[in-house]
Amino acid sequence: MESRTRDHFLIGINYWPPEKAMYWWFDFEPSIVKRDFARLAQFRFDLIRIFLLWEDFQPEINRVSLSALNHLVRVAGIANVFGLKILPTFFCGHMSGVNWLPPWMLESRAKKDRFPVFSRGRIQPAAARNFYRDREIRKAQKLFLKETANALQGHPAVWGWDLGNEPSNLALPASKDEALAWLEEMVTELKRRDGHLPITLGLHQGDLEKNTILGPREAASFCDFLSIHAYPGCARWGNGPLDEKIPLFLAILTGWLGGKEVLVEEFGVPFEPPGGIPFRADERKLGNRALATEEEGEIFYRKVLESLRGHGIRGALPWCYADYDPILWDTPPLNDRVHERYFGIFHWYGEAKRPAEAIFHISRGIDHRQPRRDWIDMLPEEY
């Protein structure tokens, strides 16, 4: 990471445009990006994590879309105008409970995957090919990395690279050797293009709760820093969706296992929409998933960020920028995953929620105290 920012607690955001969501790159409008990035700069955000939806960027196995790359360069230019940095995330891949894949990434046999698979404009009865063991896929991935790095070569807005969003929700390696071989191949390809930019991999708390083979220790072998996604609402062992201690706990655990600096790359809570859930059918889909009030969310975000900053964690990126526009509610994943509509710290129409106001006032001075680990009663290799 850049040495000049090591004393600055990094606060970023995970970004999809509220009226586009995962359909952004297919229907790109730079005016929306300008509007949103101006707002994020106003609220003192540093870093915007963006997702390079695989099908839009690599529609064919041997071709990267020039128009998508041009859109990405345009996004980087807009970020630079507003003094923001971007963290592009490759191979997306898994996103909000759906696996978004180009058609060439689908298994030929129609078996059901753990998550719904979206390709060619609809949910498909298919599964993802395993990129860890498929040489043809790895060659395609390196092409994607090469063309993207070339397009953004030397761009001042690019802060780093992320090799994937929760990859264990997409595919699992058969062994640590297989995981490490894939990581080495991908990191080497990026470093060949732009060696000074830091590289990470978006791990999630499931990678700490069970053995998914590629965890913090493996990622640390090749990545420059570690990233963890920490959602109290997904931790059955926690004290509920507003347990502010969980992101810090998972960040400390990740750093202990990997021995490198940690970014809490995702954390958050869905909010009650103004006026409540509008349709009874959506209430049934929501089930028992709790939604927070803005007042509860404000306290939660402030406590999480202050605790991370006070324990030497590098930074944090809330999920996510804004609620999604109701025009998208009948499209995947929002048609079934109702809570995903409401994670925004801004309303879909642009007004800030109370957590955004709280984030604006958070101190950015980082505390370099090392987190206490004397409560851990084992060695990392025993975990």
C-alpha positions as CSV (number, residue, x, y, z in Angstrom):
1,M,0.0,0.0,0.0
2,E,1.1,3.6,-0.6
3,S,3.4,4.7,2.2
4,R,2.0,8.2,2.1
5,T,-1.4,7.0,3.3
6,R,-0.3,4.6,6.0
7,D,-1.3,7.1,8.8
8,H,-4.7,7.6,7.2
9,F,-7.6,5.3,8.1
10,L,-9.0,4.4,4.8
11,I,-12.8,4.6,4.4
12,G,-14.2,3.4,1.1
13,I,-17.4,2.1,-0.3
14,N,-18.6,-0.8,-2.4
15,Y,-20.3,0.6,-5.5
16,W,-23.1,-0.2,-7.9
17,P,-25.2,2.6,-9.3
18,P,-28.6,2.5,-7.6
19,E,-30.6,2.5,-10.9
20,K,-28.3,0.0,-12.7
21,A,-27.0,-2.5,-10.1
22,M,-25.3,-5.4,-11.7
23,Y,-26.5,-4.3,-15.1
24,W,-24.3,-1.2,-15.0
25,W,-21.7,-2.0,-17.6
26,F,-24.2,-3.3,-20.1
27,D,-26.1,0.0,-19.9
28,F,-23.4,2.4,-19.0
29,E,-24.1,6.1,-18.3
30,P,-21.2,8.3,-17.3
31,S,-23.5,11.0,-15.9
32,I,-24.7,8.6,-13.2
33,V,-21.1,7.9,-12.2
34,K,-20.3,11.6,-12.0
35,R,-23.3,12.3,-9.8
36,D,-22.5,9.4,-7.4
37,F,-18.7,10.1,-7.2
38,A,-19.3,13.8,-6.5
39,R,-21.5,12.8,-3.6
40,L,-18.9,10.3,-2.3
41,A,-16.2,12.9,-2.5
42,Q,-18.5,15.3,-0.6
43,F,-18.8,12.8,2.2
44,R,-15.0,12.3,2.4
45,F,-14.8,8.8,1.0
46,D,-11.3,7.7,-0.2
47,L,-11.7,4.5,-2.2
48,I,-14.4,3.0,-4.4
49,R,-14.5,-0.7,-4.9
50,I,-16.0,-1.5,-8.3
51,F,-16.8,-4.9,-9.8
52,L,-15.9,-6.0,-13.3
53,L,-18.8,-8.2,-14.2
54,W,-17.2,-11.1,-16.0
55,E,-19.8,-11.5,-18.8
56,D,-19.7,-7.9,-19.7
57,F,-15.9,-7.6,-19.7
58,Q,-15.1,-11.0,-21.3
59,P,-18.1,-12.1,-23.3
60,E,-15.9,-14.7,-25.2
61,I,-13.2,-16.8,-23.7
62,N,-10.5,-15.3,-26.0
63,R,-11.8,-11.7,-26.2
64,V,-12.0,-8.9,-23.7
65,S,-14.7,-6.2,-24.5
66,L,-13.1,-3.0,-25.7
67,S,-16.2,-1.0,-24.9
68,A,-16.3,-2.3,-21.3
69,L,-12.6,-1.4,-20.9
70,N,-13.4,2.1,-22.3
71,H,-16.2,2.4,-19.8
72,L,-13.8,1.4,-17.0
73,V,-11.2,4.0,-18.1
74,R,-13.9,6.6,-18.1
75,V,-14.9,5.6,-14.5
76,A,-11.2,5.9,-13.5
77,G,-11.1,9.4,-15.1
78,I,-14.2,10.5,-13.2
79,A,-12.8,9.2,-9.9
80,N,-9.6,11.1,-10.5
81,V,-11.5,14.4,-11.1
82,F,-13.1,14.0,-7.7
83,G,-9.9,13.0,-5.9
84,L,-11.1,9.4,-5.4
85,K,-9.3,6.1,-5.9
86,I,-10.7,2.9,-7.3
87,L,-10.2,-0.8,-6.5
88,P,-11.3,-2.9,-9.5
89,T,-12.4,-6.4,-8.6
90,F,-12.0,-9.2,-11.2
91,F,-13.9,-12.4,-12.0
92,C,-17.3,-11.3,-10.7
93,G,-18.4,-13.9,-10.3
94,H,-20.3,-14.1,-7.0
95,M,-22.4,-11.1,-6.2
96,S,-25.3,-10.7,-3.8
97,G,-26.3,-14.3,-3.7
98,V,-26.0,-14.9,-7.5
99,N,-23.1,-16.2,-9.6
100,W,-22.8,-13.9,-12.7
101,L,-20.9,-15.7,-15.4
102,P,-20.2,-15.6,-19.2
103,P,-21.6,-18.5,-21.1
104,W,-18.2,-20.1,-21.7
105,M,-17.8,-20.4,-17.9
106,L,-20.8,-22.7,-17.5
107,E,-20.6,-26.4,-17.1
108,S,-22.0,-28.1,-20.2
109,R,-24.1,-30.5,-18.0
110,A,-27.1,-28.7,-16.5
111,K,-26.6,-29.4,-12.8
112,K,-27.8,-27.0,-10.2
113,D,-25.2,-24.9,-8.5
114,R,-25.1,-23.8,-4.8
115,F,-26.1,-20.3,-5.9
116,P,-28.3,-19.3,-8.9
117,V,-26.2,-18.7,-12.1
118,F,-27.0,-15.7,-14.2
119,S,-25.8,-15.7,-17.8
120,R,-27.2,-14.5,-21.2
121,G,-29.8,-12.3,-19.5
122,R,-31.4,-14.9,-17.2
123,I,-31.0,-17.4,-14.5
124,Q,-29.5,-20.6,-16.0
125,P,-29.8,-24.3,-14.8
126,A,-26.0,-24.6,-14.7
127,A,-22.9,-24.6,-12.6
128,A,-19.6,-22.7,-12.9
129,R,-16.5,-24.3,-14.4
130,N,-13.7,-24.6,-11.8
131,F,-11.0,-22.1,-12.7
132,Y,-8.5,-23.6,-10.2
133,R,-8.0,-26.7,-12.2
134,D,-9.1,-25.7,-15.7
135,R,-6.1,-24.5,-17.8
136,E,-8.3,-23.0,-20.5
137,I,-10.1,-20.8,-17.9
138,R,-6.8,-19.7,-16.3
139,K,-5.5,-18.7,-19.7
140,A,-8.7,-16.6,-20.2
141,Q,-8.3,-15.1,-16.7
142,K,-4.8,-14.0,-17.5
143,L,-6.0,-12.4,-20.7
144,F,-8.6,-10.4,-18.7
145,L,-6.0,-9.3,-16.3
146,K,-3.5,-8.3,-19.0
147,E,-6.0,-6.3,-21.1
148,T,-7.4,-4.5,-18.0
149,A,-4.0,-3.7,-16.6
150,N,-2.9,-2.4,-20.0
151,A,-6.0,-0.2,-20.3
152,L,-5.4,1.4,-16.9
153,Q,-1.6,1.4,-17.0
154,G,-0.2,4.2,-14.9
155,H,-3.7,5.7,-14.2
156,P,-3.5,7.9,-11.0
157,A,-6.9,6.8,-9.8
158,V,-6.1,3.1,-9.6
159,W,-5.3,2.2,-6.0
160,G,-4.9,-1.5,-6.3
161,W,-6.4,-4.8,-7.7
162,D,-8.7,-7.3,-6.2
163,L,-8.6,-10.9,-7.6
164,G,-12.2,-11.8,-6.8
165,N,-15.3,-11.4,-4.7
166,E,-15.8,-14.3,-2.3
167,P,-14.3,-16.8,-4.7
168,S,-15.2,-19.8,-2.5
169,N,-18.9,-19.1,-3.3
170,L,-18.0,-19.6,-7.0
171,A,-15.5,-22.5,-6.9
172,L,-13.3,-24.4,-4.5
173,P,-9.7,-25.6,-5.1
174,A,-9.0,-29.3,-4.5
175,S,-5.9,-28.6,-2.5
176,K,-3.7,-25.9,-1.1
177,D,-1.2,-26.5,-3.8
178,E,-3.9,-25.9,-6.4
179,A,-5.0,-22.7,-4.7
180,L,-1.5,-21.4,-4.4
181,A,-0.7,-22.2,-8.0
182,W,-3.7,-20.2,-9.2
183,L,-2.8,-17.3,-6.9
184,E,0.8,-17.3,-8.0
185,E,-0.3,-17.3,-11.7
186,M,-2.7,-14.5,-11.3
187,V,-0.6,-12.2,-9.1
188,T,2.5,-12.8,-11.4
189,E,0.4,-11.7,-14.4
190,L,-0.7,-8.4,-12.7
191,K,2.7,-7.7,-11.3
192,R,4.2,-8.0,-14.7
193,R,2.0,-5.2,-15.9
194,D,2.1,-2.8,-12.9
195,G,4.4,-4.0,-10.1
196,H,3.8,-1.1,-7.7
197,L,0.0,-1.6,-7.2
198,P,-1.0,-3.7,-4.3
199,I,-3.1,-6.9,-4.9
200,T,-5.6,-8.5,-2.6
201,L,-8.4,-11.2,-2.7
202,G,-11.9,-10.6,-1.3
203,L,-12.2,-13.4,1.3
204,H,-15.3,-13.6,3.4
205,Q,-16.2,-14.9,6.9
206,G,-17.2,-18.3,5.6
207,D,-13.5,-18.8,4.7
208,L,-12.7,-18.5,8.4
209,E,-15.7,-20.5,9.6
210,K,-14.9,-23.6,7.6
211,N,-12.0,-25.0,5.5
212,T,-12.5,-23.6,2.0
213,I,-8.8,-24.4,1.3
214,L,-7.9,-20.8,0.2
215,G,-7.9,-18.7,3.4
216,P,-5.8,-15.9,4.8
217,R,-2.6,-17.9,5.2
218,E,-2.8,-19.0,1.5
219,A,-3.8,-15.5,0.2
220,A,-0.9,-13.9,2.2
221,S,1.6,-16.0,0.3
222,F,1.1,-13.8,-2.8
223,C,-1.2,-10.9,-2.0
224,D,0.2,-7.6,-0.7
225,F,-2.6,-7.2,1.9
226,L,-5.5,-9.2,3.2
227,S,-9.2,-8.4,2.8
228,I,-12.1,-9.8,4.8
229,H,-15.9,-9.4,4.5
230,A,-17.6,-9.3,7.9
231,Y,-21.4,-9.3,8.3
232,P,-22.7,-9.7,11.8
233,G,-26.1,-10.7,10.4
234,C,-24.5,-13.8,8.8
235,A,-22.7,-14.9,12.0
236,R,-24.8,-17.3,13.9
237,W,-22.3,-17.3,16.7
238,G,-22.6,-13.5,17.2
239,N,-25.0,-11.3,19.1
240,G,-27.2,-10.3,16.1
241,P,-26.9,-8.1,13.0
242,L,-25.8,-5.1,15.0
243,D,-22.9,-6.8,16.9
244,E,-20.2,-4.2,16.2
245,K,-17.5,-6.4,17.7
246,I,-17.7,-9.0,14.8
247,P,-15.9,-7.0,12.1
248,L,-13.0,-6.2,14.5
249,F,-12.8,-9.9,15.6
250,L,-12.7,-11.2,12.1
251,A,-10.1,-8.6,11.0
252,I,-7.8,-9.5,13.9
253,L,-8.3,-13.2,13.2
254,T,-7.5,-12.6,9.5
255,G,-4.3,-10.7,10.3
256,W,-3.2,-13.3,12.8
257,L,-3.7,-16.1,10.3
258,G,-2.0,-14.4,7.4
259,G,0.5,-12.1,9.1
260,K,-0.3,-9.1,6.9
261,E,-2.2,-5.9,7.0
262,V,-6.0,-6.2,6.8
263,L,-8.7,-4.2,5.1
264,V,-12.3,-4.9,6.1
265,E,-13.4,-4.8,2.5
266,E,-17.1,-5.3,3.2
267,F,-19.4,-4.9,6.2
268,G,-22.9,-3.6,6.7
269,V,-26.5,-4.0,7.6
270,P,-29.7,-3.7,5.7
271,F,-32.0,-0.8,6.7
272,E,-35.8,-0.5,7.1
273,P,-37.0,1.4,4.1
274,P,-39.1,4.5,4.6
275,G,-42.7,3.4,5.1
276,G,-41.7,-0.3,5.5
277,I,-41.7,-3.2,3.1
278,P,-44.3,-2.2,0.5
279,F,-45.6,-5.6,-0.6
280,R,-46.7,-8.6,1.5
281,A,-45.0,-11.0,-0.9
282,D,-41.7,-9.3,-0.3
283,E,-42.2,-9.5,3.5
284,R,-42.6,-13.3,3.1
285,K,-39.3,-13.4,1.0
286,L,-37.5,-11.3,3.7
287,G,-38.5,-13.9,6.3
288,N,-36.9,-13.4,9.7
289,R,-34.0,-11.3,8.4
290,A,-33.7,-8.2,10.6
291,L,-33.6,-4.7,9.1
292,A,-32.1,-1.9,11.2
293,T,-33.4,1.6,11.7
294,E,-31.2,4.5,10.6
295,E,-30.5,5.4,14.2
296,E,-29.3,1.8,15.0
297,G,-27.2,1.8,11.8
298,E,-25.6,5.1,12.7
299,I,-24.5,3.8,16.0
300,F,-23.3,0.5,14.4
301,Y,-21.3,2.1,11.7
302,R,-19.7,4.6,14.1
303,K,-18.7,1.9,16.6
304,V,-17.4,-0.5,13.9
305,L,-15.2,2.2,12.3
306,E,-13.9,3.6,15.5
307,S,-13.0,0.2,16.8
308,L,-11.2,-0.8,13.6
309,R,-9.3,2.5,13.4
310,G,-8.3,2.2,17.1
311,H,-6.8,-1.3,16.7
312,G,-4.6,-0.6,13.7
313,I,-6.8,-2.0,11.0
314,R,-6.0,-0.4,7.6
315,G,-9.5,0.7,6.7
316,A,-13.0,-0.4,5.9
317,L,-15.5,-0.3,3.1
318,P,-19.2,-0.4,3.9
319,W,-21.6,-2.4,1.8
320,C,-22.9,-0.5,0.0
321,Y,-23.2,2.9,-1.7
322,A,-27.0,3.2,-2.1
323,D,-30.3,1.3,-1.9
324,Y,-31.5,0.0,-5.3
325,D,-34.1,1.8,-7.4
326,P,-37.5,0.1,-7.3
327,I,-37.3,-0.2,-11.1
328,L,-34.8,-3.1,-10.4
329,W,-36.8,-5.0,-7.8
330,D,-38.2,-7.5,-10.3
331,T,-34.7,-8.4,-11.6
332,P,-32.1,-10.8,-10.1
333,P,-30.9,-10.8,-7.4
334,L,-33.4,-8.2,-6.0
335,N,-36.5,-10.1,-6.9
336,D,-35.8,-12.9,-4.4
337,R,-33.2,-11.4,-2.0
338,V,-35.3,-8.5,-0.7
339,H,-32.8,-7.5,2.0
340,E,-30.2,-6.7,-0.7
341,R,-32.3,-3.7,-1.8
342,Y,-31.7,-1.9,1.4
343,F,-28.0,-2.0,2.4
344,G,-27.2,1.5,1.1
345,I,-25.9,4.3,3.3
346,F,-27.7,6.6,0.8
347,H,-31.3,6.2,-0.3
348,W,-31.8,5.2,-4.0
349,Y,-32.9,8.8,-4.8
350,G,-29.7,10.3,-3.4
351,E,-30.5,11.5,0.1
352,A,-27.9,10.5,2.7
353,K,-28.9,8.2,5.5
354,R,-27.7,8.8,9.1
355,P,-24.8,6.3,8.7
356,A,-23.4,8.4,5.9
357,E,-23.5,11.5,8.1
358,A,-21.7,9.5,10.9
359,I,-19.0,8.3,8.4
360,F,-18.4,11.9,7.4
361,H,-17.3,12.8,11.0
362,I,-15.1,9.7,11.7
363,S,-11.5,10.6,12.5
364,R,-9.1,9.4,9.8
365,G,-6.0,9.2,11.9
366,I,-5.0,5.5,12.2
367,D,-3.9,4.0,15.5
368,H,-0.8,1.8,15.0
369,R,-1.3,-0.2,18.2
370,Q,-1.0,-3.9,17.4
371,P,-4.3,-5.7,18.2
372,R,-4.0,-8.0,21.3
373,R,-3.9,-11.6,20.4
374,D,-3.0,-13.1,23.8
375,W,-6.6,-14.5,23.9
376,I,-5.8,-16.9,21.0
377,D,-4.7,-20.2,22.4
378,M,-3.3,-21.9,19.3
379,L,-0.8,-21.3,16.5
380,P,-2.1,-20.1,13.1
381,E,-1.1,-23.5,11.5
382,E,-3.3,-25.3,14.1
383,Y,-6.4,-23.2,13.2
